[in-house]
Amino acid sequence: MADFDDSRLDDPACLERADGLLRPLALAGARVRQAADGAVRGREELRELPVPRAVIAAGAEARLIRVLVEPTCPVPFMAWPQPGLPGWVGPLDLVVVSAADGGSPGLVATAREAVRRGAALLIACPVPSLISEFATGRASIVLPAATSDPLAAAVVALAGLHDAGLAPATSPELIADALDQAATDCSPRASIAANPAKDIALGLADAQPLIWGGSVLAARASRRIAEAIRAATGRPALAGEAEDLLPLLEAAGRRDPFADPFTDLTPSDRRPVLVMLDDGSPEESLVVDRRRLTDCAEFHEIRICPISCHHGSDLERYVSILQVGLYAATYLAIGLDRLAR
């Protein structure tokens, strides 16, 4: 594996080669706006939707939708990860499908089953697409989300659920603004000194990433970031709760000030770096866990890389934190010269 070279992070030629990775991140806000604009007409129908007995969400971001909607939804809400539907779903229920890819076989089976049972069906998907063909009849509504981005389709579905009186308000424009701000902060044109994602990539260059997000949404972001780092580096990256990470921090021991990183250390000797995601959740248990992790890392001289966002809605904070982490993973790939992999 190539060594990490931080000069690549500010090298125009290297950044140009990485345009295929960086451009999709920069356009995340535009994809949300495009999807939301296309779905305006479909959302009008949702205001007349009767209150269902229960809501079942399916699709790539079904669990994200559940986390955001369930606490305030006036009816039971669940995410269903399998093809088809639970046996109890019937005409009194609403099935929400987020299908940015136009419909995998599993999601098509879910939509077909919802129609067969007479359940109300709400689909956020490109039109035309395979899954949109199943949204027929009075109880089916399509939100034409002109995007292949699962997050953008989920934002459209969340806005639609708000129109139906089942979810808190979601502003696609504010979500897009948060994504745009992350793109500005983490722009390849911003130097390492001014770019939080490049700084995190530098901190993780020769390290073992341990990623903690205390709240439900921050924990979800931590898992997504860990996946991105593993894909970018080919190295282990672990996301976990405080109880999972503390033993790993304690096992690292204190740094040897006399160790020569070029001759004494091997890849298996990589010290952990703690990436802490902070979405401003005020829960006392999270404050305690954050302090325990921080104290342990500082005692063992382990670097801490914070990613935080304390303003905006829950979803705005989530996308802001997640996007910085995804940029950091991309800059890791650039620094390690893994662009062709």
VOPAGU-2260 file (C-alpha; in pm, 1 decimal, decimal comma):
REM VOPAGU-2260
SITE   aa  ch    i         X         Y         Z
SITE  MET   A    0       0,0       0,0       0,0
SITE  ALA   A    1     124,5     348,1     -83,9
SITE  ASP   A    2     223,4     577,2     200,1
SITE  PHE   A    3       1,3     873,8     276,2
SITE  ASP   A    4     135,0    1189,7     111,3
SITE  ASP   A    5     -32,8    1503,7     242,8
SITE  SER   A    6      96,7    1709,9     -50,5
SITE  ARG   A    7    -156,7    1529,0    -270,8
SITE  LEU   A    8    -441,8    1696,5     -82,0
SITE  ASP   A    9    -345,0    2037,4    -218,9
SITE  ASP   A   10    -199,3    1919,2    -550,9
SITE  PRO   A   11    -423,8    2042,2    -837,5
SITE  ALA   A   12    -329,0    1745,1   -1056,1
SITE  CYS   A   13    -418,6    1490,6    -785,7
SITE  LEU   A   14    -742,4    1670,3    -706,0
SITE  GLU   A   15    -831,6    1678,8   -1074,3
SITE  ARG   A   16    -782,7    1302,9   -1093,0
SITE  ALA   A   17   -1017,4    1268,3    -796,5
SITE  ASP   A   18   -1292,6    1477,7    -955,3
SITE  GLY   A   19   -1508,5    1169,5   -1004,2
SITE  LEU   A   20   -1512,5    1119,8    -625,4
SITE  LEU   A   21   -1531,9    1482,4    -515,3
SITE  ARG   A   22   -1792,0    1609,6    -761,0
SITE  PRO   A   23   -2076,4    1382,8    -640,0
SITE  LEU   A   24   -2015,8    1507,4    -285,3
SITE  ALA   A   25   -2021,4    1869,5    -400,2
SITE  LEU   A   26   -2348,9    1816,9    -588,7
SITE  ALA   A   27   -2536,4    1655,3    -298,2
SITE  GLY   A   28   -2727,2    1976,5    -224,5
SITE  ALA   A   29   -2821,7    2020,2    -589,4
SITE  ARG   A   30   -2958,8    1665,3    -600,0
SITE  VAL   A   31   -3183,6    1736,3    -301,3
SITE  ARG   A   32   -3317,6    2052,7    -467,4
SITE  GLN   A   33   -3375,0    1873,0    -796,4
SITE  ALA   A   34   -3560,1    1588,9    -627,8
SITE  ALA   A   35   -3772,5    1825,3    -418,4
SITE  ASP   A   36   -3864,2    2043,8    -716,3
SITE  GLY   A   37   -3981,7    1742,1    -913,3
SITE  ALA   A   38   -4201,0    1617,5    -629,8
SITE  VAL   A   39   -4398,8    1936,9    -560,5
SITE  ARG   A   40   -4704,5    1831,1    -759,7
SITE  GLY   A   41   -4728,3    1489,3    -596,0
SITE  ARG   A   42   -4706,3    1635,9    -247,0
SITE  GLU   A   43   -5033,8    1825,3    -294,5
SITE  GLU   A   44   -5227,1    1496,6    -298,8
SITE  LEU   A   45   -5086,9    1396,7      39,7
SITE  ARG   A   46   -5279,1    1668,1     221,8
SITE  GLU   A   47   -5599,8    1472,2     152,4
SITE  LEU   A   48   -5457,9    1138,1     268,2
SITE  PRO   A   49   -5659,0     981,9     554,8
SITE  VAL   A   50   -5468,6     912,8     875,2
SITE  PRO   A   51   -5350,1     551,4     849,1
SITE  ARG   A   52   -5351,6     286,9    1120,7
SITE  ALA   A   53   -4971,8     246,6    1086,5
SITE  VAL   A   54   -4686,0     349,1     857,5
SITE  ILE   A   55   -4428,6     106,3     716,6
SITE  ALA   A   56   -4117,1     246,8     547,1
SITE  ALA   A   57   -3900,3      54,2     301,8
SITE  GLY   A   58   -3595,0     144,1      97,9
SITE  ALA   A   59   -3229,7     238,4     137,5
SITE  GLU   A   60   -3294,6     513,3     394,8
SITE  ALA   A   61   -3598,0     359,9     566,5
SITE  ARG   A   62   -3424,9     349,8     904,8
SITE  LEU   A   63   -3322,4     715,0     872,9
SITE  ILE   A   64   -3683,6     806,5     798,5
SITE  ARG   A   65   -3800,8     605,7    1099,3
SITE  VAL   A   66   -3553,3     774,2    1335,7
SITE  LEU   A   67   -3674,8    1117,7    1228,2
SITE  VAL   A   68   -4047,7    1044,4    1215,3
SITE  GLU   A   69   -4124,0     786,6    1484,4
SITE  PRO   A   70   -4087,6    1013,6    1793,9
SITE  THR   A   71   -4368,8    1245,4    1681,1
SITE  CYS   A   72   -4573,2    1030,0    1444,3
SITE  PRO   A   73   -4936,0    1005,1    1565,3
SITE  VAL   A   74   -4953,7     638,4    1457,6
SITE  PRO   A   75   -4712,2     344,2    1489,9
SITE  PHE   A   76   -4416,8     369,5    1250,5
SITE  MET   A   77   -4171,8      96,7    1152,3
SITE  ALA   A   78   -3891,9      38,6     901,1
SITE  TRP   A   79   -3919,6    -287,9     709,2
SITE  PRO   A   80   -3586,9    -413,2     565,7
SITE  GLN   A   81   -3709,4    -721,7     377,2
SITE  PRO   A   82   -3890,6    -772,5      45,1
SITE  GLY   A   83   -4265,6    -784,5      84,9
SITE  LEU   A   84   -4452,6    -665,1     393,4
SITE  PRO   A   85   -4544,6    -785,6     744,1
SITE  GLY   A   86   -4847,6   -1012,3     748,3
SITE  TRP   A   87   -5066,7    -762,4     932,5
SITE  VAL   A   88   -5041,5    -479,7     674,6
SITE  GLY   A   89   -5374,1    -407,2     506,6
SITE  PRO   A   90   -5604,9    -137,1     365,0
SITE  LEU   A   91   -5583,2      80,0     677,4
SITE  ASP   A   92   -5204,3     121,3     656,0
SITE  LEU   A   93   -4959,4     338,9     461,1
SITE  VAL   A   94   -4649,9     194,8     293,6
SITE  VAL   A   95   -4372,3     445,6     217,0
SITE  VAL   A   96   -4107,9     338,0     -33,7
SITE  SER   A   97   -3793,2     541,9    -101,1
SITE  ALA   A   98   -3651,6     406,6    -427,6
SITE  ALA   A   99   -3391,1     638,2    -574,3
SITE  ASP   A  100   -3264,3     354,1    -793,7
SITE  GLY   A  101   -3603,0     316,4    -958,5
SITE  GLY   A  102   -3679,5      -3,8    -775,0
SITE  SER   A  103   -3469,3    -302,4    -678,3
SITE  PRO   A  104   -3645,4    -640,0    -705,0
SITE  GLY   A  105   -3707,0    -633,8    -329,9
SITE  LEU   A  106   -3868,6    -289,0    -333,1
SITE  VAL   A  107   -4074,7    -374,9    -639,0
SITE  ALA   A  108   -4202,4    -678,2    -449,5
SITE  THR   A  109   -4288,9    -452,6    -154,7
SITE  ALA   A  110   -4482,6    -207,7    -373,5
SITE  ARG   A  111   -4663,4    -490,8    -552,4
SITE  GLU   A  112   -4763,8    -644,2    -220,4
SITE  ALA   A  113   -4890,9    -309,6     -86,7
SITE  VAL   A  114   -5114,6    -267,4    -391,5
SITE  ARG   A  115   -5237,2    -627,1    -368,1
SITE  ARG   A  116   -5342,9    -577,0      -6,4
SITE  GLY   A  117   -5508,7    -242,1     -73,1
SITE  ALA   A  118   -5272,4     -41,0     147,7
SITE  ALA   A  119   -5205,9     324,0      70,7
SITE  LEU   A  120   -4873,8     353,1    -112,4
SITE  LEU   A  121   -4635,7     649,4    -121,3
SITE  ILE   A  122   -4331,0     611,6    -346,7
SITE  ALA   A  123   -4044,4     859,8    -386,6
SITE  CYS   A  124   -3870,1     750,5    -705,5
SITE  PRO   A  125   -3763,6     860,9   -1054,4
SITE  VAL   A  126   -4038,4     869,4   -1315,7
SITE  PRO   A  127   -4059,6     671,9   -1532,6
SITE  SER   A  128   -3916,7     375,0   -1345,8
SITE  LEU   A  129   -4006,3      14,1   -1282,9
SITE  ILE   A  130   -4144,1      73,0    -934,0
SITE  SER   A  131   -4353,6     375,6   -1034,9
SITE  GLU   A  132   -4561,4     146,5   -1257,9
SITE  PHE   A  133   -4704,9     -16,6    -947,0
SITE  ALA   A  134   -4838,2     310,1    -803,3
SITE  THR   A  135   -5181,6     278,7    -956,7
SITE  GLY   A  136   -5520,3     350,9    -808,8
SITE  ARG   A  137   -5664,5     605,9    -569,8
SITE  ALA   A  138   -5453,9     490,8    -274,9
SITE  SER   A  139   -5117,4     528,9    -450,7
SITE  ILE   A  140   -4913,7     847,8    -476,0
SITE  VAL   A  141   -4583,7     895,6    -657,9
SITE  LEU   A  142   -4345,1    1174,3    -561,7
SITE  PRO   A  143   -4133,4    1210,8    -878,4
SITE  ALA   A  144   -3786,1    1241,7    -724,0
SITE  ALA   A  145   -3560,6    1299,3   -1023,4
SITE  THR   A  146   -3249,8    1161,4    -856,6
SITE  SER   A  147   -3049,4     845,3    -800,0
SITE  ASP   A  148   -2940,1     971,9    -456,1
SITE  PRO   A  149   -3102,2     774,2    -169,8
SITE  LEU   A  150   -3068,1    1069,4      69,8
SITE  ALA   A  151   -3243,9    1305,8    -171,1
SITE  ALA   A  152   -3527,7    1057,5    -218,3
SITE  ALA   A  153   -3556,0    1021,1     159,9
SITE  VAL   A  154   -3581,1    1399,6     200,7
SITE  VAL   A  155   -3866,4    1401,0     -51,8
SITE  ALA   A  156   -4042,2    1120,8     136,3
SITE  LEU   A  157   -4000,0    1304,5     467,7
SITE  ALA   A  158   -4145,5    1623,8     320,7
SITE  GLY   A  159   -4437,1    1421,0     187,5
SITE  LEU   A  160   -4501,5    1260,7     525,1
SITE  HIS   A  161   -4514,0    1607,8     679,1
SITE  ASP   A  162   -4775,3    1711,2     423,6
SITE  ALA   A  163   -4977,5    1407,1     529,9
SITE  GLY   A  164   -4959,5    1519,2     894,7
SITE  LEU   A  165   -4741,8    1226,1     996,6
SITE  ALA   A  166   -4397,7    1383,1    1041,5
SITE  PRO   A  167   -4232,1    1704,5    1158,0
SITE  ALA   A  168   -4155,7    1969,6     898,5
SITE  THR   A  169   -3868,0    1895,9     664,9
SITE  SER   A  170   -3729,7    2175,5     447,7
SITE  PRO   A  171   -3548,5    2034,9     143,2
SITE  GLU   A  172   -3399,9    2378,8      84,7
SITE  LEU   A  173   -3242,7    2392,0     431,2
SITE  ILE   A  174   -3109,9    2037,2     391,8
SITE  ALA   A  175   -2959,1    2137,2      58,0
SITE  ASP   A  176   -2808,4    2448,0     217,4
SITE  ALA   A  177   -2643,9    2233,0     486,4
SITE  LEU   A  178   -2496,5    2006,2     220,0
SITE  ASP   A  179   -2376,2    2307,6      22,5
SITE  GLN   A  180   -2209,9    2451,8     333,2
SITE  ALA   A  181   -2025,1    2125,3     392,7
SITE  ALA   A  182   -1913,7    2129,2      29,4
SITE  THR   A  183   -1781,3    2483,1      72,9
SITE  ASP   A  184   -1601,1    2403,9     398,5
SITE  CYS   A  185   -1448,8    2084,4     255,3
SITE  SER   A  186   -1382,7    2212,7     -95,7
SITE  PRO   A  187   -1067,9    2077,9    -264,5
SITE  ARG   A  188    -969,5    2440,9    -317,0
SITE  ALA   A  189    -951,2    2494,5      60,6
SITE  SER   A  190    -605,7    2424,8     199,8
SITE  ILE   A  191    -539,3    2166,5     469,9
SITE  ALA   A  192    -521,8    2444,0     729,9
SITE  ALA   A  193    -873,7    2564,7     644,3
SITE  ASN   A  194   -1040,9    2237,3     546,8
SITE  PRO   A  195   -1184,6    2020,7     828,2
SITE  ALA   A  196   -1207,7    1709,3     609,4
SITE  LYS   A  197    -846,9    1733,9     493,1
SITE  ASP   A  198    -738,3    1785,9     853,5
SITE  ILE   A  199    -922,2    1470,2     960,9
SITE  ALA   A  200    -771,2    1276,1     670,6
SITE  LEU   A  201    -428,7    1389,6     783,7
SITE  GLY   A  202    -503,3    1273,4    1137,2
SITE  LEU   A  203    -617,0     931,7    1014,2
SITE  ALA   A  204    -336,3     885,6     761,5
SITE  ASP   A  205    -142,1     623,0     956,5
SITE  ALA   A  206    -396,8     548,6    1226,2
SITE  GLN   A  207    -668,3     304,5    1325,5
SITE  PRO   A  208    -996,6     501,9    1305,3
SITE  LEU   A  209   -1238,4     457,8    1595,5
SITE  ILE   A  210   -1559,6     652,0    1534,4
SITE  TRP   A  211   -1816,6     744,2    1798,0
SITE  GLY   A  212   -2152,6     910,6    1756,0
SITE  GLY   A  213   -2361,3     919,3    2069,6
SITE  SER   A  214   -2711,5    1004,8    1949,9
SITE  VAL   A  215   -2908,7     774,1    1722,0
SITE  LEU   A  216   -2842,5     993,1    1418,3
SITE  ALA   A  217   -2476,8    1052,7    1502,2
SITE  ALA   A  218   -2430,8     677,7    1549,1
SITE  ARG   A  219   -2584,2     620,5    1206,9
SITE  ALA   A  220   -2345,3     876,4    1058,0
SITE  SER   A  221   -2053,5     705,8    1233,9
SITE  ARG   A  222   -2135,6     375,3    1065,2
SITE  ARG   A  223   -2163,0     538,4     724,2
SITE  ILE   A  224   -1830,2     716,2     772,8
SITE  ALA   A  225   -1661,7     394,8     887,0
SITE  GLU   A  226   -1789,0     220,4     573,0
SITE  ALA   A  227   -1651,2     501,3     357,2
SITE  ILE   A  228   -1310,9     490,9     529,0
SITE  ARG   A  229   -1285,6     114,5     485,4
SITE  ALA   A  230   -1366,4     149,0     116,2
SITE  ALA   A  231   -1120,8     437,5      73,3
SITE  THR   A  232    -825,5     284,5     255,4
SITE  GLY   A  233    -869,1     -91,1     256,6
SITE  ARG   A  234    -803,4     -74,5     630,8
SITE  PRO   A  235   -1023,3    -152,9     930,5
SITE  ALA   A  236   -1235,4     131,3    1065,7
SITE  LEU   A  237   -1468,4      74,1    1359,2
SITE  ALA   A  238   -1780,9     263,7    1457,5
SITE  GLY   A  239   -1924,0     178,8    1796,2
SITE  GLU   A  240   -2070,8     288,8    2126,7
SITE  ALA   A  241   -1855,7     415,2    2411,4
SITE  GLU   A  242   -1850,7      73,9    2580,1
SITE  ASP   A  243   -1717,5     -80,1    2258,5
SITE  LEU   A  244   -1444,0     177,5    2201,4
SITE  LEU   A  245   -1311,5     235,1    2553,6
SITE  PRO   A  246   -1131,3    -103,3    2577,6
SITE  LEU   A  247    -958,2     -34,5    2246,4
SITE  LEU   A  248    -842,2     307,2    2363,0
SITE  GLU   A  249    -717,0     165,5    2691,6
SITE  ALA   A  250    -531,2    -117,1    2516,0
SITE  ALA   A  251    -338,5     129,7    2304,1
SITE  GLY   A  252    -125,2     238,1    2598,2
SITE  ARG   A  253      70,4     559,3    2604,6
SITE  ARG   A  254     276,8     665,2    2307,0
SITE  ASP   A  255     647,9     574,2    2308,7
SITE  PRO   A  256     826,9     908,0    2262,5
SITE  PHE   A  257    1141,1     728,9    2142,1
SITE  ALA   A  258     975,0     514,9    1873,1
SITE  ASP   A  259    1090,4     583,2    1516,7
SITE  PRO   A  260     777,9     576,2    1296,5
SITE  PHE   A  261     988,3     481,2     992,8
SITE  THR   A  262    1175,9     184,4    1143,0
SITE  ASP   A  263    1004,3      74,3    1463,0
SITE  LEU   A  264     638,0      69,5    1359,9
SITE  THR   A  265     452,0    -163,9    1123,9
SITE  PRO   A  266      96,3    -132,2     987,2
SITE  SER   A  267     -21,8    -355,0    1273,2
SITE  ASP   A  268     117,9     -98,9    1518,7
SITE  ARG   A  269    -111,9     180,1    1400,7
SITE  ARG   A  270    -239,1     372,2    1698,9
SITE  PRO   A  271    -606,4     454,1    1722,3
SITE  VAL   A  272    -744,7     796,9    1647,7
SITE  LEU   A  273   -1082,9     880,6    1798,2
SITE  VAL   A  274   -1325,5    1053,0    1562,1
SITE  MET   A  275   -1603,4    1205,1    1772,8
SITE  LEU   A  276   -1929,9    1308,1    1609,6
SITE  ASP   A  277   -2124,8    1568,9    1803,9
SITE  ASP   A  278   -2469,2    1673,8    1681,9
SITE  GLY   A  279   -2543,6    1879,8    1990,1
SITE  SER   A  280   -2767,4    1622,9    2158,0
SITE  PRO   A  281   -2819,0    1735,3    2520,9
SITE  GLU   A  282   -2886,7    1388,4    2663,6
SITE  GLU   A  283   -2699,5    1349,4    2990,8
SITE  SER   A  284   -2587,0     995,2    2910,5
SITE  LEU   A  285   -2420,0    1118,5    2592,1
SITE  VAL   A  286   -2240,7    1396,3    2777,9
SITE  VAL   A  287   -2107,4    1136,1    3022,1
SITE  ASP   A  288   -1995,4     902,4    2742,3
SITE  ARG   A  289   -1828,7    1188,0    2557,2
SITE  ARG   A  290   -1634,8    1285,1    2869,3
SITE  ARG   A  291   -1529,0     924,4    2937,1
SITE  LEU   A  292   -1398,8     881,3    2583,1
SITE  THR   A  293   -1223,2    1217,4    2585,4
SITE  ASP   A  294   -1056,2    1154,6    2921,9
SITE  CYS   A  295    -940,5     808,5    2815,6
SITE  ALA   A  296    -803,5     932,1    2482,9
SITE  GLU   A  297    -619,8    1221,5    2644,9
SITE  PHE   A  298    -469,8     998,2    2915,5
SITE  HIS   A  299    -334,2     759,0    2652,9
SITE  GLU   A  300    -221,3    1046,2    2427,1
SITE  ILE   A  301    -459,7     944,2    2150,5
SITE  ARG   A  302    -554,3    1205,8    1897,2
SITE  ILE   A  303    -917,7    1320,9    1884,3
SITE  CYS   A  304   -1071,2    1440,7    1556,6
SITE  PRO   A  305   -1405,2    1613,2    1624,7
SITE  ILE   A  306   -1684,5    1662,4    1372,1
SITE  SER   A  307   -1962,5    1874,8    1514,3
SITE  CYS   A  308   -2273,5    2063,7    1413,0
SITE  HIS   A  309   -2505,0    2220,9    1670,9
SITE  HIS   A  310   -2742,1    2427,0    1456,2
SITE  GLY   A  311   -3040,1    2343,8    1239,8
SITE  SER   A  312   -3285,2    2056,2    1248,0
SITE  ASP   A  313   -3193,7    1698,5    1333,4
SITE  LEU   A  314   -3160,5    1612,1     964,8
SITE  GLU   A  315   -2953,3    1922,3     888,2
SITE  ARG   A  316   -2708,7    1831,7    1163,6
SITE  TYR   A  317   -2696,2    1471,0    1046,3
SITE  VAL   A  318   -2615,3    1554,7     684,3
SITE  SER   A  319   -2359,2    1816,5     789,3
SITE  ILE   A  320   -2166,1    1570,6    1006,9
SITE  LEU   A  321   -2198,1    1285,4     759,6
SITE  GLN   A  322   -2081,0    1493,4     465,7
SITE  VAL   A  323   -1763,3    1609,8     641,7
SITE  GLY   A  324   -1685,6    1247,2     723,5
SITE  LEU   A  325   -1744,2    1136,2     363,9
SITE  TYR   A  326   -1515,6    1412,6     238,9
SITE  ALA   A  327   -1250,2    1301,8     489,5
SITE  ALA   A  328   -1270,2     945,2     357,0
SITE  THR   A  329   -1227,9    1074,4       3,3
SITE  TYR   A  330    -923,3    1280,4      97,6
SITE  LEU   A  331    -780,2     969,5     263,3
SITE  ALA   A  332    -811,2     789,0     -70,2
SITE  ILE   A  333    -639,9    1080,6    -244,1
SITE  GLY   A  334    -355,0    1094,2       7,5
SITE  LEU   A  335    -303,5     717,3     -19,7
SITE  ASP   A  336    -322,1     729,6    -400,8
SITE  ARG   A  337    -606,4     477,6    -410,7
SITE  LEU   A  338    -810,2     660,1    -674,5
SITE  ALA   A  339    -792,0     381,3    -930,0
SITE  ARG   A  340    -915,8     116,4    -688,9
